[in-house]
């Protein structure tokens, strides 16, 4: 579970900005949080703000820092991702810090990077508890300009020898995270590495970020996962899309009629992605590499019924934007219902009807009553500003002040629970809305 996230000197966030999933003390909608080690951690949150206020930049900060952990900063291009409206900020580190629950423990993990140089300058991991925190490791640049790692774990024997070797090898690795590199070693055989595995696996397997341009995220599962296929069909009927079934037809890759160059490009991409989706002449295909390194290609179609009840198969591009958007959300809802996952979704409401957006939140809260999944979204949909649906501490705003983004919660305003907050938000009582001059003065 995500407990807190801090970002500094990244895109429109200049000074340290904190986002928290810690619940307040109010005793309503208690199913919206999980009690863990004496604190109540919220399961959902919505973030509002005017266009260009920084909502998407907040999501990008989480996505960027996750990618640095999982894929490495050397594969990214963050040269102009610092806060660019202050002279000298390009030489200052950008800082990303998480407090999370991973496994059965709580951790504080973060790193600092000078983005214009693609260099990591600091990194730390602590196990945190109600009374004290325990250092797992801390990484910094010493007086000699070398990266030094201080291990806080009690190590002895072969384990200490191995960690000493890892530390020594890491001294000049300014573009690598120690957390990531340790997880690329053979560490399964000693329990002292549990904290490293817990935290890395949380970023790699538990945290997912979806943007408006994410395309057909869920179709990767169709035809290969019977459980997911059934879930898709059930959700699509609940959302009344008119789709009766999802069809996948396996095609022999060797006889697939596409230019040789495109086929070679696809097989190169699949080496990294394992599953990829692509379109040719408006038809959607999936290409998957199996455990036996065999390639499977499938044509994907959506079955509707005509007025006589006979099936007619449509391509995905024939569907509405809203239906296509659901192909991102359905696997997210399914995943959050069956396991403890954290999904961050930018512009949840894009191409969706207001009641459908509201329904997705209701459905999430219903499906995840017994687990620790979390759904955090940015949105413009004011229908979600309903204190019968959400608690005050689940509603957040982003606002630009002096060209800098600032995060704050509705909980700061101490509004009554019977208040119609949607109306108050739209008239500007909480800020974070567009402000522009009268259109009457517009001279065309």
C-alpha positions, 0 to 999 in steps of 0.5 A, a space after each residue: 500500500 502507498 502511505 505517502 509520496 513526496 516529490 521535489 524539483 520535478 516538472 511543475 513541482 518546485 518545493 517539496 510536495 506531499 501526498 498522503 493516504 493516511 486517514 483522518 480520525 472521522 468515523 464514517 465510511 470505515 470500509 474506505 481504509 485499512 488499519 495497519 500497525 496503528 494507522 488507517 491507510 486509505 484505499 482510494 483518492 481523487 485529485 482535482 485541479 485546473 488544466 495545467 495545474 500539475 495533476 498529470 505531473 503528479 502522476 508522471 512523478 510517480 511513473 518516472 520514479 517507478 521506471 527508475 527503480 524497475 528499468 533504470 535511469 539510463 533508459 530514460 531522458 529526464 534532461 529537462 524534467 527539473 523545475 525549469 522556472 527557477 535559475 539554478 534548479 537544473 543543478 539541484 537534485 530532484 527528490 522522490 520519496 515513498 512510504 509504503 507497506 510491502 510484504 508485512 513491513 513498512 518502509 521509507 524509500 527514496 532517491 535523489 537525482 540530478 536529472 540533467 546529468 542522469 545521475 543518482 546522488 543519494 538513495 536510502 531505505 529504512 524499515 519504519 514502525 510506530 516507535 522507531 526506524 531501522 536503516 536498511 541502507 543509505 547511499 551518499 557521495 563521500 568526500 572523495 566523490 565516490 558513492 558509499 553504501 552504509 548497510 544497517 542490517 546485522 550481517 555476518 559470514 558469507 552474507 556480509 562478504 557478499 554485501 561487501 563485494 556488492 558495495 565495492 562494485 557499486 562505488 562508481 555506479 552513479 546511474 544505478 540504484 542500489 536497490 535495483 542492482 541488489 535485486 539483479 543479484 542472486 539474493 534468494 538464498 539469504 533472508 537478510 535480503 528480504 527488505 530489498 526484495 519486498 520494496 523492489 517487488 512493490 514497484 515492479 509488481 504492485 504499482 501500475 500507472 495508466 495514462 490517457 494514451 495507454 492503449 488496450 492494456 487489458 487485451 494482453 490477457 485475452 485468449 491466454 487467461 480464461 479468468 481474465 476473459 470471463 472477467 472482461 465479458 462480465 464487466 462489459 455487460 455490466 457497463 452495457 457496451 453492447 459487446 456480447 463476447 471477445 474473440 481471439 483467433 490464433 494465426 500462424 506467424 510464419 504465414 502471416 501476410 505482413 512485410 518481412 521488415 515489420 515482422 522482424 521489428 515485431 519479434 525484436 520488440 517482443 524480446 523486451 515486452 513479452 506481449 505487444 499489441 499492434 494494428 494493421 489496416 485497422 485490425 488489432 493483433 496481439 503477439 506473445 512470446 511463450 515460456 518455450 520462446 515460441 511466438 503466438 499471434 492472435 487477431 482480436 475482435 469484439 462480437 455484437 449480436 444483430 437484430 436476429 441474434 446472430 454474431 457480428 464481429 467488429 474490430 476494436 477501432 470500431 468501438 467508441 472512445 469510452 468503450 476503448 477506455 474501458 479496456 484499460 480499466 477492466 483488467 485494473 478492476 479485476 487485478 485490484 479485486 483479486 490481489 493487493 495492487 496500487 493503480 494510479 490513473 491519470 484522467 479517469 473520466 476521459 471519454 466516460 459518461 459521468 455516471 460510468 465514472 462514478 460507477 467505476 469508483 463504486 465498483 472498486 470500493 465494493 470489490 476490494 472490501 477485504 483486501 489492501 488494493 488502492 485506486 488513486 486517480 486524477 479527474 475533472 469529473 465533479 460528480 465524484 465530489 460527493 461525501 456519500 461516496 468519498 471521505 474528505 481525506 480522499 479528496 485532493 487538489 492541485 493548484 498553481 501558485 507562482 507557477 509552482 504546483 501545490 498539493 492540498 486536501 479537502 480535509 484542510 477545510 474541515 467542511 461538514 459531512 452534509 455539505 454539497 462540496 461539488 457546488 462549492 468547488 465549482 464556484 471556487 471555494 476550495 481553489 484549484 479551478 480555472 480562472 480566466 478573463 471574460 470572453 466578452 473582451 476577446 477580440 477576434 
